[in-house]
């Protein structure tokens, strides 16, 4: 097989580098500047069963919102997006067993880890400012808006979907104060999406 497409290098190189650096920055600030341990991301006691159960409920909610969006505002604000390059890159990665294992393993774990820890980190520090429920919800809404804005290139329907999903995940994190359900749900969602594409194409 020839040299990989530059977009594949970008996905496995630059994107992984950015997420790795992002995680290091979060952990460095959390430990050395804020003097917190990693326990700050799991303040309440729980169990693996509870974490997985909440993650599956969140996953079901995500697919429910995406389905509702597809038949409502997804049609009202339809945006045609050219995904040719992304599909070409995915096809190239799935045609190589090493790329496939890396994509479905370390890549998903690291990127979803960064997304979960960055949201939790921001929320933790916003909640340190004020403990009132009004501020808690303002913080959750602000983080959800930030996450939705990142989806700008995917169109308004995707932004609405992610705003609602991030509201739900923010509430779950506030209610249980454990990052694991968010992390598990994100990893499962990305894995299901990529494996479904792999099965569909091959």
Rosetta silent file (secondary structure, phi, psi, omega in degrees, C-alpha in Angstrom):
SEQUENCE: XXXXXXXXXXXXXXXXXXXXXXXXXXXXXXXXXXXXXXXXXXXXXXXXXXXXXXXXXXXXXXXXXXXXXXXXXXXXXXXXXXXXXXXXXXXXXXXXXXXXXXXXXXXXXXXXXXXXXXXXXXXXXXXXXXXXXXXXXXXXXXXXXXXXXXXXXXXXXXXXXXXXXXXXXXXXXXXXXXXXXXXXXXXXXXXXXXXXXXXXXX
SCORE:     score description
SCORE:     0.000 S_00000001
   1 L     0.000  140.259 -177.527    0.000    0.000    0.000 S_00000001
   2 L   -73.415 -175.310  179.759    1.266    3.470   -0.888 S_00000001
   3 L   -66.020  143.440 -176.824    1.802    6.365    1.438 S_00000001
   4 L   -67.859  154.277  177.967   -1.303    7.417    3.308 S_00000001
   5 L   -61.752  149.520 -177.947   -3.346   10.416    2.280 S_00000001
   6 H   -59.386  -31.655  179.424   -2.377   13.674    4.000 S_00000001
   7 H   -67.275  -32.921  175.863   -5.805   13.788    5.649 S_00000001
   8 H   -68.302  -42.107  174.995   -5.086   10.430    7.272 S_00000001
   9 H   -59.331  -37.727  179.117   -1.783   11.799    8.505 S_00000001
  10 H   -65.328  -42.323 -178.979   -3.720   14.766    9.823 S_00000001
  11 H   -67.785  -47.946 -176.490   -6.196   12.574   11.679 S_00000001
  12 H   -84.786  -15.567 -178.249   -3.610   10.218   13.163 S_00000001
  13 H  -104.499  -77.585 -174.623   -0.930   12.843   13.550 S_00000001
  14 H   -61.934  -45.505 -176.437   -1.977   16.408   14.218 S_00000001
  15 H   -64.866  -42.510  177.327   -5.358   15.628   15.756 S_00000001
  16 H   -64.284  -38.917  179.506   -3.912   13.017   18.080 S_00000001
  17 H   -63.586  -45.071 -179.719   -1.084   15.395   18.994 S_00000001
  18 H   -61.918  -44.054 -178.553   -3.519   18.208   19.797 S_00000001
  19 H   -67.805  -38.200  178.533   -5.701   15.988   21.970 S_00000001
  20 H   -63.745  -46.040  178.440   -2.666   14.540   23.778 S_00000001
  21 H   -63.814  -40.134  178.749   -1.301   18.006   24.487 S_00000001
  22 H   -59.803  -43.383  178.150   -4.775   19.142   25.542 S_00000001
  23 H   -64.484  -42.267  178.101   -5.045   16.320   28.074 S_00000001
  24 H   -60.924  -42.264  179.674   -1.579   17.083   29.436 S_00000001
  25 H   -62.518  -44.933  179.457   -2.486   20.760   29.841 S_00000001
  26 H   -60.177  -48.799 -178.215   -5.715   19.879   31.663 S_00000001
  27 H   -66.956  -36.334  178.972   -3.990   17.473   34.039 S_00000001
  28 H   -64.800  -49.215  179.845   -1.067   19.888   34.614 S_00000001
  29 H   -63.124  -42.381 -178.209   -3.341   22.826   35.460 S_00000001
  30 H   -61.968  -41.435 -174.800   -5.579   20.607   37.578 S_00000001
  31 H   -86.366  -46.757 -169.795   -2.695   19.179   39.630 S_00000001
  32 H   -95.733  -27.208  179.302   -0.057   21.891   39.840 S_00000001
  33 H   -97.541  -41.952 -179.275   -1.998   25.153   39.565 S_00000001
  34 L   -93.448  -10.547  178.141   -5.348   24.204   41.105 S_00000001
  35 L    60.012   37.841  177.349   -3.810   21.618   43.466 S_00000001
  36 L  -107.465  155.483  172.506   -6.493   19.043   42.697 S_00000001
  37 L   -96.446  175.501  178.130   -6.171   15.305   42.223 S_00000001
  38 H   -67.104  -13.904  178.112   -7.893   13.294   39.517 S_00000001
  39 H   -63.810  -16.944  179.430  -10.568   12.508   42.106 S_00000001
  40 H   -64.470  -20.437  178.555  -12.082   15.893   41.294 S_00000001
  41 H   -89.676   -0.571  177.829  -13.510   14.231   38.169 S_00000001
  42 E  -149.961   64.794 -173.499  -15.231   11.564   40.257 S_00000001
  43 L   -68.863  -35.615 -178.676  -16.202   13.219   43.503 S_00000001
  44 L   -92.096  146.442  175.227  -19.103   10.934   44.313 S_00000001
  45 L   -71.543  146.352  179.333  -18.712    7.248   45.003 S_00000001
  46 L  -155.373 -163.036  179.308  -20.238    4.943   42.448 S_00000001
  47 L  -141.626  161.855  178.132  -19.900    1.597   40.784 S_00000001
  48 H   -60.544  -40.920 -179.501  -19.023    0.262   37.378 S_00000001
  49 H   -61.686  -43.348  179.301  -22.605   -0.940   36.942 S_00000001
  50 H   -65.601  -44.378  179.799  -24.014    2.513   37.704 S_00000001
  51 H   -60.263  -46.388 -179.007  -21.529    4.247   35.405 S_00000001
  52 H   -66.759  -39.779 -179.685  -22.267    1.876   32.525 S_00000001
  53 H   -62.467  -45.852  178.987  -26.038    2.078   33.098 S_00000001
  54 H   -65.272  -38.636  178.698  -25.996    5.892   32.994 S_00000001
  55 H   -61.447  -42.460  179.327  -23.727    5.792   29.939 S_00000001
  56 H   -67.332  -37.578  176.634  -26.190    3.553   28.091 S_00000001
  57 H   -63.639  -41.608  177.525  -29.087    5.846   29.032 S_00000001
  58 H   -65.299  -39.579  178.580  -27.106    8.809   27.716 S_00000001
  59 H   -62.824  -43.578  176.940  -26.277    6.877   24.554 S_00000001
  60 H   -61.403  -41.783  178.435  -29.959    6.086   23.978 S_00000001
  61 H   -62.110  -40.993  179.529  -30.774    9.761   24.532 S_00000001
  62 H   -60.215  -47.077 -179.510  -28.133   10.785   21.986 S_00000001
  63 H   -69.391  -31.819  176.483  -29.601    8.546   19.288 S_00000001
  64 H   -64.261  -48.006  179.608  -33.114    9.672   20.204 S_00000001
  65 H   -62.706  -42.702  178.473  -32.178   13.349   19.780 S_00000001
  66 H   -62.751  -38.226  179.344  -30.366   12.621   16.508 S_00000001
  67 H   -67.997  -45.195  177.370  -33.416   10.734   15.216 S_00000001
  68 H   -60.774  -41.960  179.256  -35.810   13.518   16.219 S_00000001
  69 H   -62.717  -38.099 -178.711  -33.481   16.031   14.624 S_00000001
  70 H   -64.594  -32.063 -176.331  -33.364   14.102   11.350 S_00000001
  71 H   -99.042   -2.869  179.470  -37.148   14.167   10.947 S_00000001
  72 L  -121.477 -100.203 -175.003  -37.724   17.740   12.195 S_00000001
  73 H   -67.644  -17.142  173.843  -35.215   20.590   12.166 S_00000001
  74 H   -64.616  -29.689  176.345  -32.795   18.460   10.148 S_00000001
  75 H   -87.577  -34.342 -178.026  -35.253   18.865    7.270 S_00000001
  76 H   -68.586  -38.052 -178.004  -36.231   22.434    8.076 S_00000001
  77 L  -117.219   45.606 -175.018  -32.630   23.666    8.093 S_00000001
  78 L   -60.011  131.994  177.282  -31.140   21.121    5.705 S_00000001
  79 L  -128.098  123.709  178.400  -27.489   21.721    4.884 S_00000001
  80 L   -86.608  121.070 -176.609  -25.697   19.680    2.239 S_00000001
  81 L  -116.785  130.664  179.109  -22.174   18.926    3.392 S_00000001
  82 L   -79.501  108.853 -179.869  -19.496   17.443    1.179 S_00000001
  83 L  -107.335   20.173 -176.753  -18.083   14.489    3.127 S_00000001
  84 H   -59.472  -46.247 -177.962  -16.179   13.006    0.186 S_00000001
  85 H   -65.278  -41.111  179.067  -12.755   13.641    1.689 S_00000001
  86 H   -64.283  -42.670  179.047  -13.759   12.243    5.071 S_00000001
  87 H   -65.835  -37.343  177.983  -15.232    9.117    3.482 S_00000001
  88 H   -63.641  -41.504  179.550  -12.107    8.684    1.372 S_00000001
  89 H   -66.855  -42.479  178.691   -9.962    8.920    4.502 S_00000001
  90 H   -63.246  -41.848  178.324  -12.164    6.446    6.396 S_00000001
  91 H   -60.957  -39.728  179.509  -12.043    4.007    3.494 S_00000001
  92 H   -66.726  -40.936 -179.779   -8.266    4.226    3.453 S_00000001
  93 H   -67.766  -40.802 -178.841   -8.033    3.650    7.191 S_00000001
  94 H   -75.375  -14.840  176.942  -10.419    0.695    7.157 S_00000001
  95 L   -82.872   -8.021  179.830   -8.550   -0.875    4.261 S_00000001
  96 L  -118.156  116.520 -176.888   -5.465   -1.114    6.475 S_00000001
  97 H   -56.261  -37.756  179.915   -5.756   -3.427    9.540 S_00000001
  98 H   -65.377  -45.423  177.165   -3.214   -1.399   11.525 S_00000001
  99 H   -60.637  -41.409 -177.513   -5.069    1.845   10.861 S_00000001
 100 H   -61.839  -47.640  179.865   -8.361    0.160   11.748 S_00000001
 101 H   -62.210  -41.249 -178.896   -7.114   -1.101   15.111 S_00000001
 102 H   -68.316  -38.917 -179.163   -5.595    2.292   15.913 S_00000001
 103 H   -65.926  -46.294 -176.487   -8.752    4.143   14.851 S_00000001
 104 H   -81.920   -5.543  179.841  -11.126    1.963   16.874 S_00000001
 105 H  -114.607 -101.592 -174.693   -8.790    1.870   19.860 S_00000001
 106 H   -54.372  -37.698 -177.503   -6.334    4.580   20.950 S_00000001
 107 H   -62.132  -50.734 -179.123   -7.744    7.249   18.617 S_00000001
 108 H   -64.730  -44.088 -177.694  -11.305    7.021   19.960 S_00000001
 109 H   -61.204  -43.489 -176.050  -10.180    6.638   23.571 S_00000001
 110 H   -72.801  -45.406 -177.600   -7.886    9.651   23.457 S_00000001
 111 H   -67.078  -43.378  178.145  -10.167   12.001   21.530 S_00000001
 112 H   -69.270  -32.158  175.466  -13.259   11.133   23.559 S_00000001
 113 H   -62.857  -42.981  178.450  -11.165   11.347   26.707 S_00000001
 114 H   -63.403  -44.206 -179.562  -10.131   14.874   25.803 S_00000001
 115 H   -62.262  -44.109 -178.718  -13.717   15.908   25.046 S_00000001
 116 H   -68.408  -47.873 -177.328  -15.043   14.480   28.319 S_00000001
 117 H   -68.598  -34.970  179.588  -12.231   15.766   30.537 S_00000001
 118 H   -66.925  -41.962  177.759  -12.187   19.220   28.961 S_00000001
 119 H   -64.451  -46.026 -179.721  -15.940   19.681   29.538 S_00000001
 120 H   -63.049  -39.041  179.704  -15.693   18.361   33.089 S_00000001
 121 H   -62.584  -46.428  179.628  -12.652   20.549   33.781 S_00000001
 122 H   -63.598  -45.921 -179.080  -14.426   23.699   32.603 S_00000001
 123 H   -63.527  -43.625  179.202  -17.591   22.867   34.541 S_00000001
 124 H   -54.986  -44.435 -176.044  -15.672   22.031   37.729 S_00000001
 125 H   -77.977  -30.127  173.705  -13.962   25.389   37.705 S_00000001
 126 H   -67.535  -38.067  179.917  -17.074   27.349   36.784 S_00000001
 127 H   -70.810  -19.670  176.021  -18.904   25.712   39.683 S_00000001
 128 H   -70.826  -22.312 -178.966  -16.127   26.797   42.023 S_00000001
 129 H   -69.541  -43.661 -176.646  -17.123   30.405   41.315 S_00000001
 130 L  -152.187  139.891 -176.816  -20.632   30.020   42.654 S_00000001
 131 L   -98.114    0.993 -177.568  -22.583   27.109   44.120 S_00000001
 132 L   -69.774  149.194 -179.286  -26.081   28.391   43.308 S_00000001
 133 H   -65.191  -30.548  177.196  -28.245   26.262   41.038 S_00000001
 134 H   -61.200  -46.720  179.042  -28.822   29.256   38.770 S_00000001
 135 H   -67.547  -36.012  176.857  -25.086   29.540   38.125 S_00000001
 136 H   -57.300  -47.781 -178.832  -24.793   25.767   37.734 S_00000001
 137 H   -70.349  -36.448  175.402  -27.336   25.840   34.908 S_00000001
 138 H   -60.377  -42.002  179.718  -25.801   28.943   33.350 S_00000001
 139 H   -63.567  -45.219  179.602  -22.459   27.111   33.336 S_00000001
 140 H   -61.828  -41.660  179.458  -23.966   23.989   31.768 S_00000001
 141 H   -65.888  -41.241  179.526  -25.675   26.115   29.090 S_00000001
 142 H   -62.474  -44.340  179.392  -22.467   28.036   28.340 S_00000001
 143 H   -66.342  -38.386  177.813  -20.464   24.827   27.906 S_00000001
 144 H   -65.428  -39.487  177.345  -23.233   23.351   25.735 S_00000001
 145 H   -64.522  -40.182  178.025  -23.241   26.489   23.573 S_00000001
 146 H   -62.442  -45.795  178.427  -19.466   26.270   23.209 S_00000001
 147 H   -64.013  -37.187  178.707  -19.711   22.626   22.146 S_00000001
 148 H   -67.802  -38.039 -179.928  -22.519   23.423   19.715 S_00000001
 149 H   -63.260  -32.671  178.472  -20.506   26.265   18.190 S_00000001
 150 H   -62.929  -24.200 -179.907  -17.670   23.837   17.446 S_00000001
 151 L   -87.327   13.464 -175.201  -20.154   22.000   15.179 S_00000001
 152 H   -53.353  -41.157 -178.614  -20.668   25.128   13.072 S_00000001
 153 H   -68.177  -17.002  179.941  -19.170   23.538    9.947 S_00000001
 154 H   -93.117    1.946  175.264  -21.679   20.672   10.203 S_00000001
 155 L    95.944  165.069 -177.660  -24.677   22.968    9.962 S_00000001
 156 H   -60.675  -41.930  178.769  -27.423   24.220   12.252 S_00000001
 157 H   -56.988  -42.464  178.735  -29.102   20.798   12.794 S_00000001
 158 H   -65.488  -37.067  178.764  -25.853   19.347   14.153 S_00000001
 159 H   -64.854  -42.040  178.572  -25.405   22.395   16.384 S_00000001
 160 H   -65.057  -45.629  178.430  -28.919   21.969   17.809 S_00000001
 161 H   -54.400  -51.475 -174.864  -28.359   18.235   18.354 S_00000001
 162 H   -70.862  -29.960  175.596  -25.123   18.762   20.207 S_00000001
 163 H   -62.113  -46.267  179.845  -26.480   21.635   22.270 S_00000001
 164 H   -65.713  -43.965 -179.157  -29.261   19.387   23.593 S_00000001
 165 H   -63.613  -41.578 -179.305  -26.901   16.423   24.083 S_00000001
 166 H   -71.950  -29.206  172.097  -24.340   18.529   25.940 S_00000001
 167 H   -61.211  -46.288 -179.533  -27.062   19.972   28.146 S_00000001
 168 H   -64.120  -45.294 -178.752  -28.013   16.426   29.117 S_00000001
 169 H   -67.315  -34.919  176.536  -24.423   15.309   29.684 S_00000001
 170 H   -64.807  -40.820  177.496  -23.707   18.444   31.717 S_00000001
 171 H   -64.786  -42.656  178.683  -26.707   17.741   33.923 S_00000001
 172 H   -60.766  -43.249  179.998  -25.624   14.117   34.370 S_00000001
 173 H   -64.738  -38.785  178.093  -22.144   15.223   35.364 S_00000001
 174 H   -67.124  -40.707 -176.111  -23.570   17.710   37.857 S_00000001
 175 H   -68.852  -43.576 -174.053  -25.994   15.145   39.282 S_00000001
 176 H  -104.892  -17.609 -179.957  -23.500   12.278   39.680 S_00000001
 177 L    50.351   40.739  175.371  -20.177   14.168   39.600 S_00000001
 178 E  -133.817  129.646 -175.964  -18.521   11.249   37.843 S_00000001
 179 L   -79.286  -18.291 -171.958  -16.891   11.591   34.432 S_00000001
 180 H   -59.353  -42.539  178.051  -17.069    7.898   33.566 S_00000001
 181 H   -59.211  -40.221  178.543  -20.634    7.861   32.138 S_00000001
 182 H   -64.804  -42.199 -178.432  -19.734   10.719   29.752 S_00000001
 183 H   -66.035  -46.969 -178.988  -16.513    8.995   28.742 S_00000001
 184 H   -64.043  -44.500 -179.477  -18.124    5.584   28.204 S_00000001
 185 H   -61.494  -42.365  179.702  -21.052    7.040   26.243 S_00000001
 186 H   -64.522  -44.110  179.255  -18.721    9.007   23.970 S_00000001
 187 H   -64.186  -43.976  179.205  -16.483    6.010   23.271 S_00000001
 188 H   -63.044  -42.733 -178.812  -19.471    3.754   22.584 S_00000001
 189 H   -61.739  -48.965 -179.341  -21.087    6.290   20.271 S_00000001
 190 H   -64.953  -38.767  179.122  -17.967    6.807   18.176 S_00000001
 191 H   -64.258  -45.597  178.923  -17.242    3.079   18.075 S_00000001
 192 H   -61.841  -43.986 -179.118  -20.787    2.246   16.948 S_00000001
 193 H   -62.557  -45.574 -177.484  -20.720    4.950   14.279 S_00000001
 194 H   -71.762  -41.190  178.482  -17.373    3.861   12.853 S_00000001
 195 H   -65.869  -37.975  177.694  -18.080    0.127   13.020 S_00000001
 196 H   -62.361  -41.998  177.249  -21.473    0.703   11.362 S_00000001
 197 H   -64.844  -41.958  179.766  -19.767    2.586    8.538 S_00000001
 198 H   -60.415  -47.425  179.780  -17.152   -0.165    8.224 S_00000001
 199 H   -64.869  -39.524 -179.045  -19.833   -2.890    8.009 S_00000001
 200 H   -65.057  -43.015 -176.246  -21.883   -0.847    5.542 S_00000001
 201 H   -77.022  -39.401 -173.608  -18.955   -0.163    3.215 S_00000001
 202 L  -106.710    0.000    0.000  -17.237   -3.572    3.434 S_00000001
